[in-house]
Amino acid sequence: MRIDDFLSSVGLIKRRTIAKQLGQNGLLAVNGRTVKPAYQINTGDIVQVKGTNPLAVEVTSIPAGSVPKEKRDNYFKKVSSVS
């Protein structure tokens, strides 16, 4: 699954277009490496979102499609904030 799709599907970013813009502007990183919006994430990856509301999460599972709000926390666990 693309990183921009993952971030929007699990509710970390409100819309996929915003996640895509973050990637195009160099504000997405996986395992410490800056990535583009089309980067394919894997279970165990540490995803960092930089910007005004930085965060870092570990991907625990990859959803097969849209995710109901009450189940979004099953797909990631918060690691720490990014400065």
PDB file with SEQRES, HELIX, SHEET and CRYST1 records, atoms N, CA, C and O in Angstrom:
SEQRES   1 A   83  MET ARG ILE ASP ASP PHE LEU SER SER VAL GLY LEU ILE          
SEQRES   2 A   83  LYS ARG ARG THR ILE ALA LYS GLN LEU GLY GLN ASN GLY          
SEQRES   3 A   83  LEU LEU ALA VAL ASN GLY ARG THR VAL LYS PRO ALA TYR          
SEQRES   4 A   83  GLN ILE ASN THR GLY ASP ILE VAL GLN VAL LYS GLY THR          
SEQRES   5 A   83  ASN PRO LEU ALA VAL GLU VAL THR SER ILE PRO ALA GLY          
SEQRES   6 A   83  SER VAL PRO LYS GLU LYS ARG ASP ASN TYR PHE LYS LYS          
SEQRES   7 A   83  VAL SER SER VAL SER                                          
HELIX    1 AA1 ILE A    3  SER A    9  1                                   7    
HELIX    2 AA2 ARG A   16  GLN A   24  1                                   9    
HELIX    3 AA3 LYS A   69  TYR A   75  5                                   7    
SHEET    1 AA1 5 ARG A  33  THR A  34  0                                        
SHEET    2 AA1 5 LEU A  28  VAL A  30 -1                                        
SHEET    3 AA1 5 ILE A  46  VAL A  49 -1                                        
SHEET    4 AA1 5 LEU A  55  VAL A  59 -1                                        
SHEET    5 AA1 5 PHE A  76  SER A  80 -1                                        
CRYST1    1.000    1.000    1.000  90.00  90.00  90.00 P 1           1          
ATOM      1  N   MET A   1       0.845  -1.173   0.000  1.00  0.00           N  
ATOM      2  CA  MET A   1       0.000   0.000   0.000  1.00  0.00           C  
ATOM      3  C   MET A   1       0.891   1.237   0.000  1.00  0.00           C  
ATOM      4  O   MET A   1       1.917   1.281   0.680  1.00  0.00           O  
ATOM      5  N   ARG A   2       0.487   2.228  -0.767  1.00  0.00           N  
ATOM      6  CA  ARG A   2       1.223   3.489  -0.829  1.00  0.00           C  
ATOM      7  C   ARG A   2       1.175   4.198   0.522  1.00  0.00           C  
ATOM      8  O   ARG A   2       0.194   4.085   1.257  1.00  0.00           O  
ATOM      9  N   ILE A   3       2.233   4.923   0.838  1.00  0.00           N  
ATOM     10  CA  ILE A   3       2.287   5.601   2.127  1.00  0.00           C  
ATOM     11  C   ILE A   3       1.208   6.668   2.251  1.00  0.00           C  
ATOM     12  O   ILE A   3       0.637   6.834   3.329  1.00  0.00           O  
ATOM     13  N   ASP A   4       0.914   7.395   1.177  1.00  0.00           N  
ATOM     14  CA  ASP A   4      -0.127   8.426   1.260  1.00  0.00           C  
ATOM     15  C   ASP A   4      -1.500   7.799   1.481  1.00  0.00           C  
ATOM     16  O   ASP A   4      -2.325   8.356   2.205  1.00  0.00           O  
ATOM     17  N   ASP A   5      -1.749   6.650   0.868  1.00  0.00           N  
ATOM     18  CA  ASP A   5      -3.012   5.936   1.048  1.00  0.00           C  
ATOM     19  C   ASP A   5      -3.119   5.387   2.476  1.00  0.00           C  
ATOM     20  O   ASP A   5      -4.181   5.465   3.094  1.00  0.00           O  
ATOM     21  N   PHE A   6      -2.029   4.838   2.992  1.00  0.00           N  
ATOM     22  CA  PHE A   6      -2.023   4.312   4.361  1.00  0.00           C  
ATOM     23  C   PHE A   6      -2.342   5.410   5.373  1.00  0.00           C  
ATOM     24  O   PHE A   6      -3.195   5.230   6.242  1.00  0.00           O  
ATOM     25  N   LEU A   7      -1.658   6.543   5.258  1.00  0.00           N  
ATOM     26  CA  LEU A   7      -1.854   7.628   6.219  1.00  0.00           C  
ATOM     27  C   LEU A   7      -3.290   8.128   6.245  1.00  0.00           C  
ATOM     28  O   LEU A   7      -3.812   8.457   7.310  1.00  0.00           O  
ATOM     29  N   SER A   8      -3.931   8.189   5.086  1.00  0.00           N  
ATOM     30  CA  SER A   8      -5.317   8.648   5.055  1.00  0.00           C  
ATOM     31  C   SER A   8      -6.278   7.540   5.488  1.00  0.00           C  
ATOM     32  O   SER A   8      -7.275   7.822   6.153  1.00  0.00           O  
ATOM     33  N   SER A   9      -6.000   6.296   5.128  1.00  0.00           N  
ATOM     34  CA  SER A   9      -6.890   5.178   5.475  1.00  0.00           C  
ATOM     35  C   SER A   9      -6.994   4.964   6.978  1.00  0.00           C  
ATOM     36  O   SER A   9      -8.066   4.644   7.491  1.00  0.00           O  
ATOM     37  N   VAL A  10      -5.878   5.140   7.684  1.00  0.00           N  
ATOM     38  CA  VAL A  10      -5.889   4.905   9.130  1.00  0.00           C  
ATOM     39  C   VAL A  10      -6.117   6.195   9.928  1.00  0.00           C  
ATOM     40  O   VAL A  10      -6.034   6.185  11.156  1.00  0.00           O  
ATOM     41  N   GLY A  11      -6.403   7.293   9.243  1.00  0.00           N  
ATOM     42  CA  GLY A  11      -6.783   8.528   9.906  1.00  0.00           C  
ATOM     43  C   GLY A  11      -5.661   9.370  10.471  1.00  0.00           C  
ATOM     44  O   GLY A  11      -5.925  10.289  11.247  1.00  0.00           O  
ATOM     45  N   LEU A  12      -4.416   9.092  10.112  1.00  0.00           N  
ATOM     46  CA  LEU A  12      -3.313   9.921  10.603  1.00  0.00           C  
ATOM     47  C   LEU A  12      -3.271  11.255   9.870  1.00  0.00           C  
ATOM     48  O   LEU A  12      -2.877  12.272  10.442  1.00  0.00           O  
ATOM     49  N   ILE A  13      -3.676  11.249   8.607  1.00  0.00           N  
ATOM     50  CA  ILE A  13      -3.805  12.459   7.802  1.00  0.00           C  
ATOM     51  C   ILE A  13      -5.242  12.477   7.297  1.00  0.00           C  
ATOM     52  O   ILE A  13      -5.768  11.450   6.868  1.00  0.00           O  
ATOM     53  N   LYS A  14      -5.869  13.634   7.348  1.00  0.00           N  
ATOM     54  CA  LYS A  14      -7.298  13.721   7.046  1.00  0.00           C  
ATOM     55  C   LYS A  14      -7.649  13.295   5.612  1.00  0.00           C  
ATOM     56  O   LYS A  14      -8.635  12.590   5.397  1.00  0.00           O  
ATOM     57  N   ARG A  15      -6.842  13.723   4.638  1.00  0.00           N  
ATOM     58  CA  ARG A  15      -7.131  13.388   3.240  1.00  0.00           C  
ATOM     59  C   ARG A  15      -5.876  12.907   2.526  1.00  0.00           C  
ATOM     60  O   ARG A  15      -4.763  13.312   2.861  1.00  0.00           O  
ATOM     61  N   ARG A  16      -6.067  12.041   1.543  1.00  0.00           N  
ATOM     62  CA  ARG A  16      -4.938  11.495   0.800  1.00  0.00           C  
ATOM     63  C   ARG A  16      -4.201  12.589   0.036  1.00  0.00           C  
ATOM     64  O   ARG A  16      -2.978  12.526  -0.094  1.00  0.00           O  
ATOM     65  N   THR A  17      -4.913  13.586  -0.468  1.00  0.00           N  
ATOM     66  CA  THR A  17      -4.245  14.664  -1.203  1.00  0.00           C  
ATOM     67  C   THR A  17      -3.275  15.425  -0.313  1.00  0.00           C  
ATOM     68  O   THR A  17      -2.223  15.868  -0.774  1.00  0.00           O  
ATOM     69  N   ILE A  18      -3.622  15.579   0.955  1.00  0.00           N  
ATOM     70  CA  ILE A  18      -2.717  16.248   1.895  1.00  0.00           C  
ATOM     71  C   ILE A  18      -1.492  15.373   2.142  1.00  0.00           C  
ATOM     72  O   ILE A  18      -0.369  15.875   2.169  1.00  0.00           O  
ATOM     73  N   ALA A  19      -1.700  14.072   2.321  1.00  0.00           N  
ATOM     74  CA  ALA A  19      -0.578  13.145   2.515  1.00  0.00           C  
ATOM     75  C   ALA A  19       0.331  13.145   1.288  1.00  0.00           C  
ATOM     76  O   ALA A  19       1.553  13.083   1.415  1.00  0.00           O  
ATOM     77  N   LYS A  20      -0.265  13.213   0.113  1.00  0.00           N  
ATOM     78  CA  LYS A  20       0.516  13.246  -1.131  1.00  0.00           C  
ATOM     79  C   LYS A  20       1.363  14.520  -1.193  1.00  0.00           C  
ATOM     80  O   LYS A  20       2.531  14.466  -1.579  1.00  0.00           O  
ATOM     81  N   GLN A  21       0.787  15.654  -0.820  1.00  0.00           N  
ATOM     82  CA  GLN A  21       1.525  16.912  -0.807  1.00  0.00           C  
ATOM     83  C   GLN A  21       2.682  16.872   0.191  1.00  0.00           C  
ATOM     84  O   GLN A  21       3.765  17.386  -0.089  1.00  0.00           O  
ATOM     85  N   LEU A  22       2.450  16.261   1.355  1.00  0.00           N  
ATOM     86  CA  LEU A  22       3.524  16.126   2.340  1.00  0.00           C  
ATOM     87  C   LEU A  22       4.701  15.354   1.740  1.00  0.00           C  
ATOM     88  O   LEU A  22       5.857  15.738   1.916  1.00  0.00           O  
ATOM     89  N   GLY A  23       4.400  14.268   1.035  1.00  0.00           N  
ATOM     90  CA  GLY A  23       5.449  13.476   0.400  1.00  0.00           C  
ATOM     91  C   GLY A  23       6.174  14.242  -0.685  1.00  0.00           C  
ATOM     92  O   GLY A  23       7.397  14.153  -0.798  1.00  0.00           O  
ATOM     93  N   GLN A  24       5.436  14.995  -1.485  1.00  0.00           N  
ATOM     94  CA  GLN A  24       6.053  15.778  -2.557  1.00  0.00           C  
ATOM     95  C   GLN A  24       6.934  16.894  -2.004  1.00  0.00           C  
ATOM     96  O   GLN A  24       7.874  17.332  -2.667  1.00  0.00           O  
ATOM     97  N   ASN A  25       6.634  17.352  -0.799  1.00  0.00           N  
ATOM     98  CA  ASN A  25       7.417  18.418  -0.174  1.00  0.00           C  
ATOM     99  C   ASN A  25       8.518  17.888   0.745  1.00  0.00           C  
ATOM    100  O   ASN A  25       9.152  18.668   1.455  1.00  0.00           O  
ATOM    101  N   GLY A  26       8.755  16.576   0.741  1.00  0.00           N  
ATOM    102  CA  GLY A  26       9.835  15.989   1.524  1.00  0.00           C  
ATOM    103  C   GLY A  26       9.558  15.886   3.006  1.00  0.00           C  
ATOM    104  O   GLY A  26      10.495  15.856   3.805  1.00  0.00           O  
ATOM    105  N   LEU A  27       8.279  15.830   3.400  1.00  0.00           N  
ATOM    106  CA  LEU A  27       7.926  15.789   4.818  1.00  0.00           C  
ATOM    107  C   LEU A  27       7.516  14.401   5.301  1.00  0.00           C  
ATOM    108  O   LEU A  27       7.032  14.263   6.424  1.00  0.00           O  
ATOM    109  N   LEU A  28       7.701  13.373   4.478  1.00  0.00           N  
ATOM    110  CA  LEU A  28       7.426  11.990   4.885  1.00  0.00           C  
ATOM    111  C   LEU A  28       8.725  11.201   4.867  1.00  0.00           C  
ATOM    112  O   LEU A  28       9.515  11.298   3.927  1.00  0.00           O  
ATOM    113  N   ALA A  29       8.935  10.421   5.918  1.00  0.00           N  
ATOM    114  CA  ALA A  29      10.129   9.579   5.990  1.00  0.00           C  
ATOM    115  C   ALA A  29       9.735   8.200   6.498  1.00  0.00           C  
ATOM    116  O   ALA A  29       8.832   8.060   7.322  1.00  0.00           O  
ATOM    117  N   VAL A  30      10.430   7.185   5.992  1.00  0.00           N  
ATOM    118  CA  VAL A  30      10.226   5.815   6.450  1.00  0.00           C  
ATOM    119  C   VAL A  30      11.586   5.280   6.858  1.00  0.00           C  
ATOM    120  O   VAL A  30      12.535   5.286   6.075  1.00  0.00           O  
ATOM    121  N   ASN A  31      11.663   4.815   8.107  1.00  0.00           N  
ATOM    122  CA  ASN A  31      12.913   4.289   8.657  1.00  0.00           C  
ATOM    123  C   ASN A  31      14.069   5.281   8.495  1.00  0.00           C  
ATOM    124  O   ASN A  31      15.203   4.892   8.218  1.00  0.00           O  
ATOM    125  N   GLY A  32      13.755   6.581   8.676  1.00  0.00           N  
ATOM    126  CA  GLY A  32      14.777   7.615   8.622  1.00  0.00           C  
ATOM    127  C   GLY A  32      15.112   8.125   7.239  1.00  0.00           C  
ATOM    128  O   GLY A  32      15.960   9.007   7.106  1.00  0.00           O  
ATOM    129  N   ARG A  33      14.478   7.603   6.204  1.00  0.00           N  
ATOM    130  CA  ARG A  33      14.767   7.996   4.822  1.00  0.00           C  
ATOM    131  C   ARG A  33      13.566   8.733   4.225  1.00  0.00           C  
ATOM    132  O   ARG A  33      12.447   8.224   4.284  1.00  0.00           O  
ATOM    133  N   THR A  34      13.778   9.917   3.653  1.00  0.00           N  
ATOM    134  CA  THR A  34      12.708  10.676   3.020  1.00  0.00           C  
ATOM    135  C   THR A  34      12.182   9.892   1.826  1.00  0.00           C  
ATOM    136  O   THR A  34      12.950   9.360   1.026  1.00  0.00           O  
ATOM    137  N   VAL A  35      10.839   9.830   1.720  1.00  0.00           N  
ATOM    138  CA  VAL A  35      10.218   9.039   0.650  1.00  0.00           C  
ATOM    139  C   VAL A  35       9.170   9.863  -0.097  1.00  0.00           C  
ATOM    140  O   VAL A  35       8.687  10.883   0.396  1.00  0.00           O  
ATOM    141  N   LYS A  36       8.838   9.401  -1.282  1.00  0.00           N  
ATOM    142  CA  LYS A  36       7.799   9.995  -2.119  1.00  0.00           C  
ATOM    143  C   LYS A  36       6.442   9.410  -1.723  1.00  0.00           C  
ATOM    144  O   LYS A  36       6.393   8.406  -1.012  1.00  0.00           O  
ATOM    145  N   PRO A  37       5.337  10.022  -2.172  1.00  0.00           N  
ATOM    146  CA  PRO A  37       3.996   9.544  -1.808  1.00  0.00           C  
ATOM    147  C   PRO A  37       3.679   8.122  -2.288  1.00  0.00           C  
ATOM    148  O   PRO A  37       2.828   7.454  -1.700  1.00  0.00           O  
ATOM    149  N   ALA A  38       4.334   7.659  -3.324  1.00  0.00           N  
ATOM    150  CA  ALA A  38       4.053   6.328  -3.878  1.00  0.00           C  
ATOM    151  C   ALA A  38       4.843   5.220  -3.191  1.00  0.00           C  
ATOM    152  O   ALA A  38       4.720   4.058  -3.577  1.00  0.00           O  
ATOM    153  N   TYR A  39       5.645   5.545  -2.193  1.00  0.00           N  
ATOM    154  CA  TYR A  39       6.449   4.539  -1.493  1.00  0.00           C  
ATOM    155  C   TYR A  39       5.544   3.448  -0.920  1.00  0.00           C  
ATOM    156  O   TYR A  39       4.525   3.744  -0.297  1.00  0.00           O  
ATOM    157  N   GLN A  40       5.920   2.195  -1.134  1.00  0.00           N  
ATOM    158  CA  GLN A  40       5.152   1.047  -0.647  1.00  0.00           C  
ATOM    159  C   GLN A  40       5.616   0.703   0.771  1.00  0.00           C  
ATOM    160  O   GLN A  40       6.765   0.309   0.974  1.00  0.00           O  
ATOM    161  N   ILE A  41       4.730   0.853   1.738  1.00  0.00           N  
ATOM    162  CA  ILE A  41       5.085   0.574   3.125  1.00  0.00           C  
ATOM    163  C   ILE A  41       4.972  -0.912   3.424  1.00  0.00           C  
ATOM    164  O   ILE A  41       4.294  -1.658   2.717  1.00  0.00           O  
ATOM    165  N   ASN A  42       5.647  -1.323   4.481  1.00  0.00           N  
ATOM    166  CA  ASN A  42       5.629  -2.707   4.940  1.00  0.00           C  
ATOM    167  C   ASN A  42       5.376  -2.727   6.444  1.00  0.00           C  
ATOM    168  O   ASN A  42       5.604  -1.734   7.134  1.00  0.00           O  
ATOM    169  N   THR A  43       4.909  -3.851   6.937  1.00  0.00           N  
ATOM    170  CA  THR A  43       4.724  -4.017   8.373  1.00  0.00           C  
ATOM    171  C   THR A  43       6.083  -3.853   9.059  1.00  0.00           C  
ATOM    172  O   THR A  43       7.086  -4.400   8.600  1.00  0.00           O  
ATOM    173  N   GLY A  44       6.107  -3.108  10.146  1.00  0.00           N  
ATOM    174  CA  GLY A  44       7.345  -2.872  10.882  1.00  0.00           C  
ATOM    175  C   GLY A  44       8.040  -1.576  10.519  1.00  0.00           C  
ATOM    176  O   GLY A  44       8.962  -1.160  11.221  1.00  0.00           O  
ATOM    177  N   ASP A  45       7.624  -0.922   9.435  1.00  0.00           N  
ATOM    178  CA  ASP A  45       8.221   0.360   9.052  1.00  0.00           C  
ATOM    179  C   ASP A  45       7.894   1.427  10.088  1.00  0.00           C  
ATOM    180  O   ASP A  45       6.807   1.432  10.665  1.00  0.00           O  
ATOM    181  N   ILE A  46       8.841   2.328  10.320  1.00  0.00           N  
ATOM    182  CA  ILE A  46       8.618   3.495  11.168  1.00  0.00           C  
ATOM    183  C   ILE A  46       8.361   4.668  10.229  1.00  0.00           C  
ATOM    184  O   ILE A  46       9.244   5.086   9.481  1.00  0.00           O  
ATOM    185  N   VAL A  47       7.137   5.191  10.280  1.00  0.00           N  
ATOM    186  CA  VAL A  47       6.729   6.287   9.404  1.00  0.00           C  
ATOM    187  C   VAL A  47       6.784   7.581  10.202  1.00  0.00           C  
ATOM    188  O   VAL A  47       6.212   7.676  11.288  1.00  0.00           O  
ATOM    189  N   GLN A  48       7.478   8.580   9.656  1.00  0.00           N  
ATOM    190  CA  GLN A  48       7.578   9.887  10.294  1.00  0.00           C  
ATOM    191  C   GLN A  48       6.903  10.923   9.412  1.00  0.00           C  
ATOM    192  O   GLN A  48       7.136  10.979   8.205  1.00  0.00           O  
ATOM    193  N   VAL A  49       6.066  11.739  10.030  1.00  0.00           N  
ATOM    194  CA  VAL A  49       5.430  12.857   9.346  1.00  0.00           C  
ATOM    195  C   VAL A  49       5.987  14.116   9.982  1.00  0.00           C  
ATOM    196  O   VAL A  49       5.835  14.341  11.183  1.00  0.00           O  
ATOM    197  N   LYS A  50       6.633  14.934   9.165  1.00  0.00           N  
ATOM    198  CA  LYS A  50       7.223  16.174   9.666  1.00  0.00           C  
ATOM    199  C   LYS A  50       6.294  17.322   9.316  1.00  0.00           C  
ATOM    200  O   LYS A  50       5.382  17.155   8.506  1.00  0.00           O  
ATOM    201  N   GLY A  51       6.508  18.463   9.902  1.00  0.00           N  
ATOM    202  CA  GLY A  51       5.677  19.624   9.610  1.00  0.00           C  
ATOM    203  C   GLY A  51       5.151  20.247  10.879  1.00  0.00           C  
ATOM    204  O   GLY A  51       5.789  20.160  11.928  1.00  0.00           O  
ATOM    205  N   THR A  52       3.969  20.888  10.795  1.00  0.00           N  
ATOM    206  CA  THR A  52       3.419  21.593  11.949  1.00  0.00           C  
ATOM    207  C   THR A  52       2.941  20.651  13.046  1.00  0.00           C  
ATOM    208  O   THR A  52       2.971  21.016  14.221  1.00  0.00           O  
ATOM    209  N   ASN A  53       2.499  19.445  12.687  1.00  0.00           N  
ATOM    210  CA  ASN A  53       2.069  18.438  13.669  1.00  0.00           C  
ATOM    211  C   ASN A  53       2.865  17.149  13.463  1.00  0.00           C  
ATOM    212  O   ASN A  53       2.314  16.162  12.976  1.00  0.00           O  
ATOM    213  N   PRO A  54       4.147  17.141  13.825  1.00  0.00           N  
ATOM    214  CA  PRO A  54       4.974  15.969  13.573  1.00  0.00           C  
ATOM    215  C   PRO A  54       4.559  14.764  14.411  1.00  0.00           C  
ATOM    216  O   PRO A  54       4.076  14.903  15.535  1.00  0.00           O  
ATOM    217  N   LEU A  55       4.759  13.582  13.840  1.00  0.00           N  
ATOM    218  CA  LEU A  55       4.481  12.346  14.574  1.00  0.00           C  
ATOM    219  C   LEU A  55       5.287  11.207  13.965  1.00  0.00           C  
ATOM    220  O   LEU A  55       5.763  11.293  12.833  1.00  0.00           O  
ATOM    221  N   ALA A  56       5.426  10.149  14.736  1.00  0.00           N  
ATOM    222  CA  ALA A  56       6.106   8.946  14.259  1.00  0.00           C  
ATOM    223  C   ALA A  56       5.308   7.742  14.731  1.00  0.00           C  
ATOM    224  O   ALA A  56       4.937   7.651  15.901  1.00  0.00           O  
ATOM    225  N   VAL A  57       5.045   6.813  13.808  1.00  0.00           N  
ATOM    226  CA  VAL A  57       4.293   5.610  14.139  1.00  0.00           C  
ATOM    227  C   VAL A  57       4.975   4.398  13.518  1.00  0.00           C  
ATOM    228  O   VAL A  57       5.690   4.509  12.522  1.00  0.00           O  
ATOM    229  N   GLU A  58       4.739   3.242  14.125  1.00  0.00           N  
ATOM    230  CA  GLU A  58       5.195   1.980  13.558  1.00  0.00           C  
ATOM    231  C   GLU A  58       3.997   1.294  12.919  1.00  0.00           C  
ATOM    232  O   GLU A  58       2.933   1.187  13.528  1.00  0.00           O  
ATOM    233  N   VAL A  59       4.178   0.833  11.693  1.00  0.00           N  
ATOM    234  CA  VAL A  59       3.107   0.140  10.981  1.00  0.00           C  
ATOM    235  C   VAL A  59       3.007  -1.271  11.549  1.00  0.00           C  
ATOM    236  O   VAL A  59       3.957  -2.048  11.452  1.00  0.00           O  
ATOM    237  N   THR A  60       1.866  -1.605  12.141  1.00  0.00           N  
ATOM    238  CA  THR A  60       1.683  -2.938  12.717  1.00  0.00           C  
ATOM    239  C   THR A  60       0.936  -3.868  11.784  1.00  0.00           C  
ATOM    240  O   THR A  60       1.065  -5.088  11.886  1.00  0.00           O  
ATOM    241  N   SER A  61       0.152  -3.301  10.870  1.00  0.00           N  
ATOM    242  CA  SER A  61      -0.613  -4.090   9.911  1.00  0.00           C  
ATOM    243  C   SER A  61      -0.992  -3.182   8.758  1.00  0.00           C  
ATOM    244  O   SER A  61      -1.098  -1.968   8.931  1.00  0.00           O  
ATOM    245  N   ILE A  62      -1.197  -3.754   7.589  1.00  0.00           N  
ATOM    246  CA  ILE A  62      -1.569  -2.969   6.418  1.00  0.00           C  
ATOM    247  C   ILE A  62      -3.016  -3.289   6.058  1.00  0.00           C  
ATOM    248  O   ILE A  62      -3.349  -4.448   5.810  1.00  0.00           O  
ATOM    249  N   PRO A  63      -3.884  -2.267   6.026  1.00  0.00           N  
ATOM    250  CA  PRO A  63      -5.301  -2.516   5.728  1.00  0.00           C  
ATOM    251  C   PRO A  63      -5.511  -2.915   4.275  1.00  0.00           C  
ATOM    252  O   PRO A  63      -4.743  -2.533   3.391  1.00  0.00           O  
ATOM    253  N   ALA A  64      -6.566  -3.691   4.044  1.00  0.00           N  
ATOM    254  CA  ALA A  64      -6.890  -4.138   2.685  1.00  0.00           C  
ATOM    255  C   ALA A  64      -7.752  -3.120   1.957  1.00  0.00           C  
ATOM    256  O   ALA A  64      -7.876  -3.181   0.733  1.00  0.00           O  
ATOM    257  N   GLY A  65      -8.339  -2.199   2.675  1.00  0.00           N  
ATOM    258  CA  GLY A  65      -9.201  -1.189   2.071  1.00  0.00           C  
ATOM    259  C   GLY A  65      -9.505  -0.105   3.077  1.00  0.00           C  
ATOM    260  O   GLY A  65      -8.666   0.226   3.915  1.00  0.00           O  
ATOM    261  N   SER A  66     -10.697   0.448   2.999  1.00  0.00           N  
ATOM    262  CA  SER A  66     -11.061   1.490   3.957  1.00  0.00           C  
ATOM    263  C   SER A  66     -11.203   0.884   5.353  1.00  0.00           C  
ATOM    264  O   SER A  66     -11.556  -0.285   5.509  1.00  0.00           O  
ATOM    265  N   VAL A  67     -10.922   1.704   6.357  1.00  0.00           N  
ATOM    266  CA  VAL A  67     -10.899   1.237   7.740  1.00  0.00           C  
ATOM    267  C   VAL A  67     -11.909   2.036   8.566  1.00  0.00           C  
ATOM    268  O   VAL A  67     -11.872   3.266   8.555  1.00  0.00           O  
ATOM    269  N   PRO A  68     -12.815   1.352   9.286  1.00  0.00           N  
ATOM    270  CA  PRO A  68     -13.747   2.067  10.163  1.00  0.00           C  
ATOM    271  C   PRO A  68     -12.986   2.804  11.266  1.00  0.00           C  
ATOM    272  O   PRO A  68     -11.934   2.343  11.709  1.00  0.00           O  
ATOM    273  N   LYS A  69     -13.510   3.938  11.705  1.00  0.00           N  
ATOM    274  CA  LYS A  69     -12.837   4.756  12.721  1.00  0.00           C  
ATOM    275  C   LYS A  69     -12.450   3.976  13.961  1.00  0.00           C  
ATOM    276  O   LYS A  69     -11.353   4.160  14.487  1.00  0.00           O  
ATOM    277  N   GLU A  70     -13.326   3.114  14.436  1.00  0.00           N  
ATOM    278  CA  GLU A  70     -13.057   2.395  15.686  1.00  0.00           C  
ATOM    279  C   GLU A  70     -11.956   1.342  15.553  1.00  0.00           C  
ATOM    280  O   GLU A  70     -11.477   0.834  16.567  1.00  0.00           O  
ATOM    281  N   LYS A  71     -11.543   1.002  14.329  1.00  0.00           N  
ATOM    282  CA  LYS A  71     -10.495  -0.016  14.136  1.00  0.00           C  
ATOM    283  C   LYS A  71      -9.176   0.547  13.629  1.00  0.00           C  
ATOM    284  O   LYS A  71      -8.242  -0.214  13.376  1.00  0.00           O  
ATOM    285  N   ARG A  72      -9.079   1.868  13.475  1.00  0.00           N  
ATOM    286  CA  ARG A  72      -7.872   2.476  12.902  1.00  0.00           C  
ATOM    287  C   ARG A  72      -6.631   2.247  13.752  1.00  0.00           C  
ATOM    288  O   ARG A  72      -5.534   2.106  13.213  1.00  0.00           O  
ATOM    289  N   ASP A  73      -6.788   2.208  15.069  1.00  0.00           N  
ATOM    290  CA  ASP A  73      -5.633   2.024  15.956  1.00  0.00           C  
ATOM    291  C   ASP A  73      -4.989   0.650  15.824  1.00  0.00           C  
ATOM    292  O   ASP A  73      -3.879   0.448  16.316  1.00  0.00           O  
ATOM    293  N   ASN A  74      -5.655  -0.295  15.175  1.00  0.00           N  
ATOM    294  CA  ASN A  74      -5.103  -1.644  14.991  1.00  0.00           C  
ATOM    295  C   ASN A  74      -3.985  -1.691  13.962  1.00  0.00           C  
ATOM    296  O   ASN A  74      -3.287  -2.700  13.865  1.00  0.00           O  
ATOM    297  N   TYR A  75      -3.799  -0.633  13.197  1.00  0.00           N  
ATOM    298  CA  TYR A  75      -2.857  -0.653  12.090  1.00  0.00           C  
ATOM    299  C   TYR A  75      -1.551   0.076  12.361  1.00  0.00           C  
ATOM    300  O   TYR A  75      -0.631   0.015  11.546  1.00  0.00           O  
ATOM    301  N   PHE A  76      -1.456   0.758  13.484  1.00  0.00           N  
ATOM    302  CA  PHE A  76      -0.218   1.457  13.830  1.00  0.00           C  
ATOM    303  C   PHE A  76      -0.122   1.627  15.336  1.00  0.00           C  
ATOM    304  O   PHE A  76      -1.114   1.538  16.060  1.00  0.00           O  
ATOM    305  N   LYS A  77       1.110   1.875  15.790  1.00  0.00           N  
ATOM    306  CA  LYS A  77       1.285   2.261  17.197  1.00  0.00           C  
ATOM    307  C   LYS A  77       2.225   3.457  17.212  1.00  0.00           C  
ATOM    308  O   LYS A  77       3.223   3.496  16.493  1.00  0.00           O  
ATOM    309  N   LYS A  78       1.886   4.421  18.042  1.00  0.00           N  
ATOM    310  CA  LYS A  78       2.654   5.645  18.122  1.00  0.00           C  
ATOM    311  C   LYS A  78       4.020   5.356  18.736  1.00  0.00           C  
ATOM    312  O   LYS A  78       4.123   4.681  19.760  1.00  0.00           O  
ATOM    313  N   VAL A  79       5.059   5.874  18.099  1.00  0.00           N  
ATOM    314  CA  VAL A  79       6.417   5.668  18.590  1.00  0.00           C  
ATOM    315  C   VAL A  79       6.846   6.863  19.412  1.00  0.00           C  
ATOM    316  O   VAL A  79       7.209   6.714  20.579  1.00  0.00           O  
ATOM    317  N   SER A  80       6.811   8.042  18.826  1.00  0.00           N  
ATOM    318  CA  SER A  80       7.183   9.274  19.507  1.00  0.00           C  
ATOM    319  C   SER A  80       6.878  10.441  18.603  1.00  0.00           C  
ATOM    320  O   SER A  80       6.478  10.262  17.452  1.00  0.00           O  
ATOM    321  N   SER A  81       7.063  11.618  19.116  1.00  0.00           N  
ATOM    322  CA  SER A  81       6.925  12.825  18.288  1.00  0.00           C  
ATOM    323  C   SER A  81       8.229  13.088  17.576  1.00  0.00           C  
ATOM    324  O   SER A  81       9.300  12.721  18.058  1.00  0.00           O  
ATOM    325  N   VAL A  82       8.133  13.721  16.437  1.00  0.00           N  
ATOM    326  CA  VAL A  82       9.316  14.079  15.651  1.00  0.00           C  
ATOM    327  C   VAL A  82       9.541  15.562  15.819  1.00  0.00           C  
ATOM    328  O   VAL A  82       8.598  16.350  15.753  1.00  0.00           O  
ATOM    329  N   SER A  83      10.772  15.943  16.033  1.00  0.00           N  
ATOM    330  CA  SER A  83      11.056  17.375  16.178  1.00  0.00           C  
ATOM    331  C   SER A  83      11.474  17.995  14.871  1.00  0.00           C  
ATOM    332  O   SER A  83      11.750  19.194  14.817  1.00  0.00           O  
TER     333      SER A  83                                                      
END                                                                             
